[in-house]
Amino acid sequence: MHDETHTPTSADLIRELMAARAGWEPLFDAADGMRLDLEARGWSPVTARWVAGQWMCHIVRNSVRGGR
């Protein structure tokens, strides 16, 4: 939370990042599930991890940009 009378501190940033992380937990779970599913279908662990990571980056980037 930021207002004109308060200069954000590193503790404020950490609290905000932890709150955001909690909101993104289902996305991390989905990426892990995608990775495991791809591996179960015969994809290599490295490729499955890469695909799930790319998907996660796309989702996070879109959420930061507001869906643009």
C-alpha positions as CSV (number, residue, x, y, z in Angstrom):
1,M,0.0,0.0,0.0
2,H,1.5,3.3,-1.0
3,D,0.5,6.8,-0.3
4,E,2.2,10.2,-0.4
5,T,3.2,10.1,3.3
6,H,4.8,6.7,3.2
7,T,8.0,5.7,1.5
8,P,7.9,1.9,0.7
9,T,10.6,-0.1,2.4
10,S,12.0,-3.5,1.5
11,A,9.7,-5.0,4.2
12,D,6.7,-3.5,2.3
13,L,8.0,-4.9,-1.0
14,I,8.5,-8.4,0.6
15,R,4.9,-8.3,2.0
16,E,3.5,-7.4,-1.3
17,L,5.5,-10.0,-3.2
18,M,4.4,-12.7,-0.7
19,A,0.8,-11.7,-1.1
20,A,1.2,-11.9,-4.9
21,R,2.9,-15.3,-4.6
22,A,-0.1,-16.6,-2.7
23,G,-2.4,-15.5,-5.5
24,W,-0.2,-17.2,-8.1
25,E,0.0,-20.5,-6.2
26,P,-2.7,-22.2,-8.4
27,L,-0.7,-21.2,-11.5
28,F,2.5,-22.8,-10.1
29,D,0.4,-25.9,-9.4
30,A,-1.0,-25.9,-12.9
31,A,2.5,-25.6,-14.4
32,D,3.7,-28.5,-12.2
33,G,0.7,-30.6,-13.3
34,M,1.4,-29.8,-17.0
35,R,5.0,-30.8,-16.6
36,L,4.1,-34.1,-14.9
37,D,1.4,-34.8,-17.6
38,L,3.8,-34.2,-20.4
39,E,6.4,-36.5,-18.8
40,A,3.7,-39.2,-18.3
41,R,3.0,-38.9,-22.1
42,G,6.6,-39.7,-22.9
43,W,8.1,-36.2,-23.2
44,S,11.6,-35.8,-21.8
45,P,11.8,-34.2,-18.4
46,V,13.9,-31.3,-19.8
47,T,11.4,-30.6,-22.6
48,A,8.4,-30.9,-20.3
49,R,10.0,-28.5,-17.8
50,W,10.8,-26.0,-20.6
51,V,7.2,-26.1,-22.0
52,A,5.7,-25.7,-18.5
53,G,8.1,-22.8,-17.8
54,Q,7.3,-21.1,-21.0
55,W,3.5,-21.4,-20.3
56,M,4.1,-20.0,-16.8
57,C,6.1,-17.1,-18.1
58,H,3.4,-16.3,-20.6
59,I,0.7,-16.4,-17.9
60,V,2.7,-14.2,-15.5
61,R,3.6,-11.7,-18.2
62,N,0.0,-11.4,-19.2
63,S,-1.2,-10.9,-15.6
64,V,1.4,-8.2,-15.1
65,R,0.4,-6.4,-18.3
66,G,-3.3,-6.7,-17.5
67,G,-4.1,-9.3,-20.2
68,R,-2.6,-7.3,-23.0
